[in-house]
Amino acid sequence: MNGIEQLCPNCGLCCDSTLFADVELRAGDDPKRLKQLGLALVQKTKSKLAFAQPCACFDGKFCGIYADRPRQCRKFECGLLKRVEAGEMTAGAALKKIALAKQHAEKVRTLLRESGQREERLALTHRYAEAMRAPIDLADENSAERRGELMLAVSDLMQLLQRDFLR
């Protein structure tokens, strides 16, 4: 069993918006076909199309359009996968890091919901940005504390993602 078969179905952080807010299409991608397959494409810049994360074709474990996925998705290999395939890390150790990252991401999601940001279809970074733009309710003595806890949780998650997944 290769690294992709061992790690990816247990992870999904590249598809669930934990790692990326969107995915840009590349030369060779067929926007019309991708729309037919269920991706909602948006004009990111004048010349770039993208689809938002979390990916509409990700079921929490597998990609529903794996054979037809965009080039950027085909190309991406997280740092853990690279290290496992290079023999620098065991799949077991990588799976533990994935579980830890998923715990951190879920903590952030929980804190976002508690802060009133419940739009699960938005990328995690966009949800965080919205939560941080909201005014602190000074009448709620826990509001500032929750905001601080959210900031720390996001910082911890970002450090973990940078160290283990985005290298």
Backbone as JSON, one array per atom type, in Angstrom:
{
  "sequence": "MNGIEQLCPNCGLCCDSTLFADVELRAGDDPKRLKQLGLALVQKTKSKLAFAQPCACFDGKFCGIYADRPRQCRKFECGLLKRVEAGEMTAGAALKKIALAKQHAEKVRTLLRESGQREERLALTHRYAEAMRAPIDLADENSAERRGELMLAVSDLMQLLQRDFLR",
  "N": [[0.86, -1.18, 0.0], [0.61, 2.18, -0.9], [1.69, 5.55, 0.09], [-0.36, 7.42, -0.5], [-2.69, 5.83, -0.53], [-2.71, 5.05, 2.13], [-2.65, 7.4, 3.7], [-4.24, 9.59, 2.64], [-7.14, 8.93, 2.56], [-7.61, 9.05, 5.27], [-7.27, 11.61, 5.96], [-7.81, 14.32, 4.31], [-7.53, 17.04, 4.7], [-6.68, 18.79, 2.76], [-8.87, 19.09, 1.21], [-11.04, 19.82, 2.75], [-11.04, 22.45, 3.51], [-9.27, 23.11, 5.48], [-6.55, 23.35, 4.89], [-6.56, 24.92, 2.52], [-8.25, 27.73, 1.09], [-9.34, 27.97, -1.4], [-9.14, 26.51, -4.71], [-7.29, 26.99, -7.52], [-7.93, 26.74, -11.0], [-5.98, 25.19, -13.57], [-4.0, 25.33, -16.61], [-5.26, 23.15, -19.02], [-7.24, 22.07, -17.43], [-10.71, 21.38, -17.59], [-13.12, 23.54, -17.44], [-15.9, 23.48, -17.99], [-16.54, 20.75, -17.86], [-15.79, 20.24, -15.2], [-17.67, 21.8, -13.85], [-19.98, 20.38, -14.55], [-19.48, 18.11, -13.09], [-19.91, 18.96, -10.54], [-18.49, 21.02, -9.28], [-18.51, 24.31, -8.13], [-17.57, 26.91, -9.87], [-15.76, 29.96, -9.68], [-14.92, 33.27, -10.73], [-11.85, 34.12, -9.98], [-9.76, 35.91, -10.45], [-9.19, 38.2, -13.16], [-8.28, 36.43, -15.1], [-8.34, 33.93, -13.94], [-9.97, 31.01, -12.87], [-11.57, 29.45, -10.08], [-12.39, 27.09, -7.48], [-14.23, 27.01, -4.48], [-13.25, 26.0, -1.19], [-14.74, 24.26, 1.56], [-14.44, 21.43, -0.6], [-16.97, 20.63, -2.85], [-17.12, 18.11, -3.89], [-15.97, 16.37, -2.17], [-16.38, 13.82, 0.12], [-15.79, 13.66, 2.77], [-14.06, 11.65, 3.13], [-13.3, 10.56, 0.67], [-12.59, 11.65, -2.73], [-15.08, 12.54, -4.91], [-14.76, 12.92, -7.59], [-12.38, 11.87, -8.41], [-10.94, 10.68, -10.61], [-11.29, 12.64, -12.5], [-10.37, 14.96, -11.37], [-9.19, 18.35, -10.81], [-6.06, 19.7, -12.13], [-4.44, 20.96, -10.19], [-5.21, 19.67, -7.87], [-4.38, 17.09, -8.48], [-1.64, 17.45, -8.52], [-0.89, 18.25, -5.94], [0.89, 17.35, -3.07], [1.08, 16.71, 0.25], [3.32, 17.65, 2.93], [3.62, 15.54, 4.76], [2.93, 13.26, 3.24], [4.95, 13.37, 1.3], [7.2, 12.89, 2.94], [6.65, 10.31, 3.93], [6.6, 8.82, 1.57], [9.23, 9.16, 0.81], [10.49, 7.64, 2.62], [11.23, 8.78, 5.01], [9.59, 8.96, 7.15], [7.3, 7.0, 8.99], [4.17, 5.55, 7.94], [2.44, 5.21, 10.05], [3.34, 7.12, 11.95], [2.8, 9.43, 10.49], [0.01, 9.25, 10.29], [-0.67, 9.69, 12.95], [0.05, 12.38, 13.19], [-1.76, 13.46, 11.39], [-4.18, 12.89, 12.72], [-3.84, 14.54, 14.97], [-3.76, 17.08, 13.75], [-6.35, 17.15, 12.7], [-7.81, 17.16, 15.08], [-7.06, 19.65, 16.1], [-8.1, 21.31, 14.07], [-10.82, 20.75, 14.35], [-11.25, 21.77, 16.89], [-10.93, 24.5, 16.35], [-13.11, 24.87, 14.6], [-15.23, 24.31, 16.36], [-14.91, 26.39, 18.23], [-15.39, 28.52, 16.51], [-18.11, 28.11, 15.9], [-19.16, 28.48, 18.48], [-18.6, 31.13, 18.73], [-20.45, 32.23, 17.13], [-20.1, 32.02, 14.4], [-21.29, 30.11, 12.07], [-21.29, 29.19, 9.48], [-20.71, 26.64, 7.75], [-20.08, 26.02, 5.14], [-18.25, 27.81, 4.25], [-14.76, 28.47, 3.73], [-12.33, 27.59, 6.18], [-10.46, 29.61, 6.89], [-11.82, 31.87, 5.97], [-14.08, 31.82, 7.55], [-12.91, 32.26, 10.01], [-11.86, 34.84, 9.6], [-14.25, 36.28, 9.32], [-15.35, 35.9, 11.87], [-13.48, 37.27, 13.41], [-13.84, 39.85, 12.52], [-16.26, 40.53, 13.59], [-17.81, 42.5, 16.1], [-16.7, 42.64, 19.52], [-18.75, 41.57, 22.09], [-19.32, 43.49, 24.67], [-21.07, 43.28, 26.75], [-21.22, 40.64, 27.23], [-19.45, 38.78, 29.3], [-17.72, 36.71, 28.64], [-17.03, 36.96, 26.02], [-14.64, 38.26, 25.03], [-12.75, 36.53, 26.06], [-13.38, 34.12, 24.71], [-12.75, 34.95, 22.13], [-9.98, 35.32, 22.34], [-9.22, 32.68, 22.91], [-9.96, 31.46, 20.52], [-8.2, 32.76, 18.76], [-5.72, 31.78, 19.68], [-6.08, 29.02, 19.22], [-6.28, 28.96, 16.42], [-3.75, 29.92, 15.76], [-2.14, 27.83, 16.8], [-3.04, 25.72, 15.16], [-2.28, 26.66, 12.6], [0.52, 26.75, 12.85], [1.09, 24.01, 13.16], [0.12, 23.03, 10.69], [1.8, 24.37, 8.88], [4.29, 23.31, 9.63], [4.0, 20.48, 9.29], [2.4, 19.86, 7.0], [2.55, 21.7, 4.86], [5.07, 21.86, 3.81]],
  "CA": [[0.0, 0.0, 0.0], [1.44, 3.38, -0.96], [1.35, 6.63, 1.02], [-1.66, 8.01, -0.83], [-3.74, 4.91, -0.08], [-2.72, 4.98, 3.59], [-2.85, 8.68, 4.38], [-5.27, 10.51, 2.11], [-8.51, 8.68, 3.04], [-7.68, 9.35, 6.69], [-6.91, 13.0, 6.16], [-8.76, 15.21, 3.66], [-7.34, 18.44, 5.08], [-6.51, 19.6, 1.55], [-10.18, 19.18, 0.56], [-12.1, 20.26, 3.67], [-10.77, 23.88, 3.74], [-8.32, 23.33, 6.56], [-5.29, 23.81, 4.28], [-6.74, 25.88, 1.44], [-9.56, 28.38, 0.98], [-9.84, 27.69, -2.74], [-8.21, 25.84, -5.62], [-7.32, 27.61, -8.85], [-7.8, 25.85, -12.14], [-4.74, 25.32, -14.32], [-4.08, 24.99, -18.04], [-5.61, 21.75, -19.22], [-8.48, 21.76, -16.73], [-11.9, 21.63, -18.39], [-14.1, 24.16, -16.54], [-17.27, 23.02, -18.27], [-16.64, 19.39, -17.32], [-15.73, 20.32, -13.74], [-18.98, 22.29, -13.41], [-20.91, 19.25, -14.69], [-19.17, 17.15, -12.03], [-20.39, 19.47, -9.27], [-17.71, 22.11, -8.71], [-19.01, 25.66, -8.38], [-16.41, 27.71, -10.23], [-15.9, 31.41, -9.57], [-13.86, 34.04, -11.36], [-11.01, 34.6, -8.88], [-9.16, 37.12, -11.01], [-9.63, 38.37, -14.54], [-7.91, 35.29, -15.95], [-8.27, 32.69, -13.17], [-11.14, 30.4, -12.26], [-11.25, 28.66, -8.9], [-13.54, 26.6, -6.73], [-14.06, 27.23, -3.05], [-13.18, 24.88, -0.26], [-14.56, 22.83, 1.34], [-14.78, 20.96, -1.94], [-18.31, 20.03, -2.96], [-16.99, 16.73, -4.35], [-15.3, 15.6, -1.12], [-17.4, 13.26, 1.01], [-15.24, 13.51, 4.12], [-13.04, 10.62, 3.08], [-12.85, 10.37, -0.71], [-12.96, 12.6, -3.77], [-16.1, 11.98, -5.79], [-14.38, 13.1, -9.0], [-10.94, 11.61, -8.36], [-10.37, 10.45, -11.96], [-11.43, 13.87, -13.29], [-10.05, 16.11, -10.51], [-8.35, 19.39, -11.44], [-4.6, 19.5, -12.11], [-3.88, 21.41, -8.92], [-5.48, 18.59, -6.93], [-3.51, 15.97, -8.88], [-0.26, 17.83, -8.24], [-0.59, 18.52, -4.54], [1.31, 16.33, -2.11], [1.41, 17.38, 1.5], [4.63, 17.34, 3.48], [3.61, 14.2, 5.36], [2.95, 12.28, 2.15], [6.3, 13.39, 0.73], [8.14, 12.24, 3.86], [6.36, 8.87, 3.97], [7.03, 8.21, 0.3], [10.69, 9.2, 0.76], [11.0, 6.75, 3.66], [11.72, 9.58, 6.13], [8.61, 8.87, 8.22], [6.4, 5.86, 8.8], [2.76, 5.9, 7.74], [1.84, 5.3, 11.39], [3.67, 8.42, 12.52], [2.05, 10.43, 9.72], [-1.4, 9.15, 10.68], [-0.8, 10.36, 14.25], [0.1, 13.82, 12.93], [-3.05, 13.79, 10.77], [-5.19, 12.89, 13.79], [-3.62, 15.74, 15.77], [-4.2, 18.23, 12.95], [-7.82, 17.13, 12.63], [-8.29, 17.59, 16.39], [-6.87, 21.11, 16.17], [-9.06, 21.93, 13.16], [-12.16, 20.63, 14.94], [-11.32, 22.74, 17.99], [-11.17, 25.81, 15.74], [-14.5, 24.88, 14.12], [-16.09, 24.39, 17.54], [-14.82, 27.76, 18.75], [-16.08, 29.4, 15.55], [-19.55, 27.95, 16.13], [-19.46, 29.12, 19.76], [-18.48, 32.58, 18.52], [-21.54, 32.65, 16.27], [-19.8, 31.8, 12.98], [-21.76, 28.74, 11.82], [-21.39, 28.95, 8.03], [-19.8, 25.52, 7.51], [-19.71, 25.93, 3.72], [-17.14, 28.72, 4.0], [-13.42, 27.99, 4.09], [-11.99, 27.83, 7.58], [-9.83, 30.93, 7.02], [-12.85, 32.89, 5.76], [-14.91, 31.81, 8.76], [-12.12, 32.91, 11.06], [-11.81, 36.27, 9.3], [-15.57, 36.84, 9.66], [-15.49, 35.92, 13.33], [-12.61, 38.3, 13.96], [-14.41, 41.16, 12.15], [-17.44, 40.79, 14.42], [-17.46, 43.24, 17.32], [-16.75, 41.91, 20.78], [-19.91, 41.96, 22.88], [-18.83, 43.85, 26.0], [-22.06, 42.86, 27.74], [-20.96, 39.21, 27.46], [-18.13, 38.75, 29.94], [-16.89, 35.65, 28.06], [-16.8, 37.23, 24.6], [-13.22, 38.52, 24.77], [-12.02, 35.29, 26.38], [-13.6, 33.2, 23.57], [-11.99, 35.49, 20.99], [-8.58, 34.99, 22.59], [-9.06, 31.23, 22.77], [-10.03, 31.2, 19.08], [-6.94, 33.22, 18.16], [-4.67, 30.82, 20.05], [-6.34, 27.75, 18.54], [-5.93, 29.14, 15.01], [-2.29, 30.0, 15.72], [-1.62, 26.46, 16.99], [-3.34, 24.95, 13.95], [-1.46, 27.15, 11.48], [1.9, 26.29, 13.08], [1.11, 22.58, 12.87], [-0.05, 22.84, 9.25], [3.03, 24.82, 8.23], [5.38, 22.38, 9.94], [3.82, 19.09, 8.84], [1.63, 19.64, 5.78], [2.79, 22.64, 3.77], [6.5, 21.88, 3.43]],
  "C": [[0.9, 1.24, 0.0], [0.93, 4.46, 0.0], [-0.01, 7.23, 0.77], [-2.79, 7.14, -0.31], [-3.84, 4.85, 1.44], [-3.14, 6.29, 4.23], [-4.08, 9.45, 3.92], [-6.69, 10.19, 2.58], [-8.7, 8.96, 4.53], [-7.45, 10.82, 7.0], [-7.97, 13.93, 5.57], [-8.59, 16.68, 3.99], [-7.13, 19.35, 3.87], [-7.84, 19.81, 0.83], [-11.25, 19.82, 1.44], [-11.97, 21.72, 4.11], [-9.83, 24.15, 4.88], [-7.01, 23.91, 6.0], [-5.48, 24.94, 3.29], [-8.14, 26.45, 1.44], [-10.19, 28.15, -0.38], [-8.75, 26.99, -3.55], [-8.38, 26.46, -7.0], [-7.19, 26.55, -9.93], [-6.52, 26.18, -12.89], [-4.98, 25.01, -15.79], [-4.33, 23.49, -18.17], [-6.85, 21.31, -18.47], [-9.65, 22.15, -17.62], [-12.99, 22.21, -17.49], [-15.52, 23.66, -16.74], [-17.49, 21.63, -17.68], [-16.65, 19.42, -15.78], [-17.04, 20.85, -13.16], [-20.01, 21.16, -13.47], [-20.72, 18.24, -13.56], [-19.53, 17.67, -10.64], [-19.57, 20.58, -8.63], [-18.32, 23.45, -9.1], [-17.79, 26.55, -8.62], [-16.74, 29.19, -10.13], [-14.71, 32.06, -10.26], [-13.03, 34.67, -10.24], [-10.3, 35.9, -9.27], [-9.65, 37.21, -12.46], [-9.38, 37.12, -15.4], [-7.91, 33.95, -15.21], [-9.62, 32.27, -12.61], [-10.69, 29.57, -11.06], [-12.54, 28.06, -8.36], [-13.21, 26.68, -5.25], [-13.93, 25.91, -2.31], [-14.16, 25.19, 0.88], [-15.11, 22.39, -0.01], [-16.13, 20.25, -1.92], [-18.25, 18.55, -3.34], [-16.3, 15.83, -3.33], [-16.34, 15.13, -0.13], [-16.93, 13.08, 2.45], [-14.14, 12.47, 4.18], [-12.44, 10.51, 1.67], [-13.33, 11.48, -1.63], [-13.94, 11.92, -4.72], [-15.77, 12.1, -7.27], [-12.89, 12.8, -9.19], [-10.32, 11.45, -9.75], [-10.39, 11.72, -12.8], [-11.02, 15.12, -12.5], [-9.13, 17.1, -11.23], [-6.86, 19.1, -11.26], [-3.98, 19.88, -10.77], [-4.08, 20.33, -7.85], [-4.58, 17.39, -7.22], [-2.07, 16.21, -8.43], [0.08, 17.88, -6.76], [-0.21, 17.25, -3.78], [1.7, 17.06, -0.84], [2.79, 16.92, 1.98], [4.69, 15.96, 4.1], [3.71, 13.13, 4.29], [4.35, 12.21, 1.54], [7.29, 12.65, 1.62], [7.89, 10.73, 3.95], [6.87, 8.21, 2.7], [8.54, 8.23, 0.14], [11.33, 8.28, 1.81], [11.54, 7.48, 4.87], [10.8, 9.5, 7.34], [7.74, 7.66, 7.94], [4.98, 6.36, 8.57], [2.07, 6.05, 9.09], [2.1, 6.64, 12.06], [2.91, 9.54, 11.81], [0.58, 10.41, 10.1], [-1.65, 9.8, 12.05], [-0.8, 11.88, 14.08], [-1.2, 14.29, 12.27], [-4.14, 13.87, 11.83], [-5.06, 14.14, 14.65], [-4.09, 16.99, 15.03], [-5.72, 18.29, 12.87], [-8.44, 17.54, 13.97], [-8.18, 19.11, 16.53], [-7.9, 21.82, 15.29], [-10.48, 21.87, 13.73], [-12.32, 21.58, 16.12], [-11.6, 24.13, 17.44], [-12.61, 25.9, 15.26], [-15.48, 25.01, 15.27], [-16.09, 25.81, 18.1], [-15.49, 28.76, 17.81], [-17.59, 29.32, 15.75], [-19.96, 28.65, 17.43], [-19.4, 30.64, 19.66], [-19.58, 33.12, 17.61], [-21.29, 32.46, 14.79], [-20.11, 30.33, 12.65], [-21.87, 28.39, 10.35], [-20.35, 27.91, 7.62], [-19.36, 25.4, 6.05], [-18.6, 26.9, 3.34], [-15.82, 28.06, 4.4], [-13.1, 28.39, 5.52], [-11.36, 29.22, 7.77], [-10.84, 32.05, 6.83], [-13.77, 32.97, 6.97], [-14.2, 32.53, 9.89], [-12.08, 34.42, 10.84], [-13.14, 36.93, 9.65], [-15.76, 36.94, 11.17], [-14.65, 37.03, 13.95], [-13.1, 39.7, 13.61], [-15.6, 41.53, 13.03], [-17.01, 41.54, 15.68], [-17.54, 42.34, 18.56], [-17.93, 42.47, 21.58], [-19.45, 42.23, 24.31], [-19.81, 43.48, 27.1], [-21.88, 41.37, 28.09], [-19.55, 39.09, 28.02], [-17.2, 37.68, 29.37], [-16.49, 35.92, 26.61], [-15.31, 37.42, 24.28], [-12.38, 37.27, 25.04], [-12.16, 34.28, 25.24], [-12.79, 33.65, 22.36], [-10.5, 35.14, 21.14], [-8.31, 33.51, 22.42], [-9.09, 30.83, 21.29], [-8.72, 31.6, 18.4], [-5.8, 32.25, 18.46], [-4.85, 29.49, 19.33], [-5.97, 27.84, 17.06], [-4.41, 29.22, 14.86], [-1.67, 28.62, 15.86], [-1.84, 25.62, 15.74], [-2.44, 25.37, 12.8], [0.0, 26.72, 11.63], [2.04, 24.81, 12.73], [1.01, 22.32, 11.37], [1.22, 23.25, 8.5], [4.15, 23.8, 8.43], [5.21, 21.02, 9.25], [3.2, 18.92, 7.46], [2.05, 20.51, 4.6], [4.27, 22.78, 3.4], [6.77, 20.89, 2.34]]
}
